[in-house]
Amino acid sequence: MGVFVFLPLVLPLTAWPVARLAEQHLHPRTATRLLTVLAVVLALCSTVCLALVMVVGTAQLPGNPLPDGWSDPEVRAAVPYDEVVGKAAIPALCAVVVACARTVRRHARVRRRAHQALAGLRATEVAVLPDTEPYAYALPGRGAVRGRVVVTTALLDRLRPAERRALFAHERAHLAARHDRYLLAVQLAARANPFLRPLRTAVAYTAERWADEEAARTIGSRRTVARAIGTAALVSRSAPLPTLAGLAAPGPVPRRVAALLGPAPAVPDWPPAFTAVGLAAWGAAAGTAISAMSSANAAVTMFLILHAATPL
């Protein structure tokens, strides 16, 4: 394996250029899907890398339950600087597992509490809460419970009728496209590898832009959606969890408004190769492919070495 076992830990850096360029030049739907796939694959590869290196480090600890053959010199020689890197991978992988588990638990807890708060209301698509705090967000369904748009009377009072239609169209777009899954996936990816945080930020923005464009197409007025976003951002607060998307989600609201005041974006399946965003996308795809191949090669090599070193 050699130093190639460490490649998946740093190859997420290849996705940084496309993260910013995709926001500006790709259709939000294409950008969201592309960046999410890149983030998830790169995060899985780096986690596999940590797990493989951890095997070498754990096998060197006294009293470990692993077979004695796993600490064989040939096994340790498969990972450069095995004494330092192997042992450092143990707390690193534990931190990744704990961080991801906490993210999933918090996500489930907030969604559960949000559904419980709506238990006394009629089971309609839109849940209007009598609250003095202006906010709105899309609450995905859970089991047999369908998704709902949650909005307070305080926010509705601050919006004009056309802006209210834009609000509901925006939140319905979040529910229809299941943006919460994209947002949760990139949240977990960023927990697994901090180098993927730019992709998490980019997907949070492109998911909102995706819903903006769907809302503009539904109500037939890009300017109305832009006005609704600006008004909601000025008077309301964000959703209770980053994975619960909403009209006034934190982020570059002026960029969203400016994009809506311009022409609708084109819808290419993949950016042209000989453009800045195309080159960045192919670079990120190449980095992801190399990361996947390095992880697979390291896993197979480690399996064969451990199998040979473990007595029957």
MOUR-V519475 format. One record per backbone hydrogen bond with DSSP energy under -1.0 kcal/mol. NH is the residue of the N-H (numbers start at 1). CO is the residue of the C=O. If there is no record, write none. Layout:
BEGIN
nh = {NH	NH}
co = {CO	CO}
END
This chain:
BEGIN
nh = {4	5	6	7	9	10	11	13	14	15	16	19	20	21	22	24	25	26	31	32	33	34	35	36	37	38	39	40	41	42	43	44	45	46	47	48	49	50	51	52	53	54	55	56	57	58	59	61	64	70	71	72	76	77	78	79	85	86	88	89	92	93	94	95	96	97	98	99	100	101	102	103	104	105	106	107	108	109	110	111	112	113	114	115	116	117	119	121	124	127	129	131	137	138	139	142	145	148	149	150	151	152	153	154	156	157	159	164	165	166	167	168	169	170	171	172	173	174	175	176	177	179	181	183	184	185	186	187	188	189	190	191	192	193	196	197	200	201	202	203	204	205	206	207	209	210	211	212	213	214	215	216	217	218	219	220	225	226	227	228	229	230	231	232	233	234	235	236	237	244	249	253	256	257	258	259	260	261	279	280	281	282	283	284	285	286	287	288	289	290	291	292	293	294	295	296	297	298	299	300	301	302	303	304	305	306	307	308	309	310}
co = {1	2	3	4	6	7	7	10	11	12	13	15	16	17	18	20	21	22	27	28	29	30	31	32	33	34	35	36	37	38	39	40	41	42	43	44	45	46	47	48	49	50	51	52	53	54	55	58	61	67	68	69	72	73	75	76	81	82	84	85	88	89	90	91	92	93	94	95	96	97	98	99	100	101	102	103	104	105	106	107	108	109	110	111	112	113	116	118	122	149	151	129	150	245	148	145	142	139	125	137	127	135	129	131	152	153	156	160	161	162	163	164	165	166	167	168	169	170	171	172	173	174	178	179	180	181	182	183	184	185	186	187	188	189	193	194	196	197	198	199	200	201	202	203	205	206	207	208	209	210	211	212	213	214	215	216	221	222	223	224	225	226	227	228	229	230	231	232	134	241	246	251	252	253	254	255	256	257	275	276	277	278	279	280	281	282	283	284	285	286	287	288	289	290	291	292	293	294	295	296	297	298	299	300	301	302	303	304	305	306}
END
